[in-house]
Amino acid sequence: MPRRFPPPWTVDETDACFIVKDQTGQKLAYVYFEGEPGRRSAADLLTRDEARRIAANIAKLPDMLRRATAFRMTLGKEERSPRGDLSGSILRGLIWCGYALRPRAEVISDLMFCW
């Protein structure tokens, strides 16, 4: 049985990273940043604002996937994979729904780190 990560997902900040957690407190992602410009450029690390935006977008995934699934089901175009899940259908739905009206390749590259 697949593991579930119940929404809502929240973002907590520490001194060095943002932590994305599910409703039960399970830590799902760590997004690290560096505040000192010299160290950040030497190690090619994220700024605090970049890390915050990435963590916030990860936390939005359950809602985005739920909306995309609902949208596809209302059109009668629900598609299941041979395994019985909707993940491929959901990803196609996000792209088909015009996720920020961006090109398909860009949407896929934005979501790859999550899959």
CORQUI-V925592 format. One record per residue. N is the residue number from 1. RES is the residue in one letter. SS is DSSP state (hx for helix, st for strand, lp for the rest). OMEGA is omega in radians with two decimals (* if undefined). Layout:
N RES SS OMEGA
N RES SS OMEGA
This chain:
1 M lp -3.13
2 P lp 3.08
3 R lp 3.13
4 R lp 3.08
5 F lp -2.98
6 P lp 3.04
7 P lp 0.01
8 P lp 3.03
9 W lp -3.11
10 T st 3.14
11 V st 3.05
12 D st 3.14
13 E st 2.98
14 T lp -3.13
15 D lp -3.03
16 A lp -3.07
17 C st 2.98
18 F st -3.12
19 I st 3.08
20 V st -3.12
21 K st 3.03
22 D lp -3.06
23 Q lp -3.11
24 T lp -3.13
25 G lp 3.09
26 Q lp 3.14
27 K st -3.05
28 L st -3.10
29 A st 3.01
30 Y st 3.11
31 V st -3.05
32 Y st 3.10
33 F lp 3.09
34 E lp -3.11
35 G lp -3.10
36 E lp -3.04
37 P hx -3.12
38 G hx 3.12
39 R hx -3.12
40 R hx -3.11
41 S hx -3.14
42 A hx -3.11
43 A hx -3.13
44 D lp -3.13
45 L lp 3.13
46 L lp 2.97
47 T lp 3.12
48 R hx -3.13
49 D hx 3.11
50 E hx 3.14
51 A hx 3.13
52 R hx -3.14
53 R hx 3.12
54 I hx 3.13
55 A hx 3.12
56 A hx 3.12
57 N hx 3.06
58 I hx -3.12
59 A hx 3.13
60 K lp -3.03
61 L hx -3.13
62 P hx -3.14
63 D hx 3.12
64 M hx -3.12
65 L hx 3.12
66 R hx 3.13
67 R hx 3.14
68 A hx 3.12
69 T hx 3.14
70 A hx 3.14
71 F hx -3.14
72 R hx -3.12
73 M hx 3.13
74 T hx 3.10
75 L lp -3.12
76 G lp -3.09
77 K lp 3.12
78 E lp 3.14
79 E lp 3.11
80 R lp 3.09
81 S lp 3.10
82 P lp 3.12
83 R lp 3.11
84 G lp 3.13
85 D lp -3.09
86 L lp -2.98
87 S hx 3.12
88 G hx 3.13
89 S hx -3.13
90 I hx 3.14
91 L hx 3.09
92 R hx 3.12
93 G hx 3.10
94 L hx -3.13
95 I hx -3.10
96 W hx -3.13
97 C lp 3.14
98 G lp 3.12
99 Y hx -3.11
100 A hx 3.12
101 L hx -3.14
102 R lp 3.12
103 P lp -3.08
104 R hx -3.10
105 A hx -3.13
106 E hx 3.11
107 V hx -3.14
108 I hx -3.14
109 S hx 3.11
110 D hx -3.06
111 L hx -3.06
112 M hx -3.09
113 F lp -3.12
114 C lp -3.05
115 W lp *
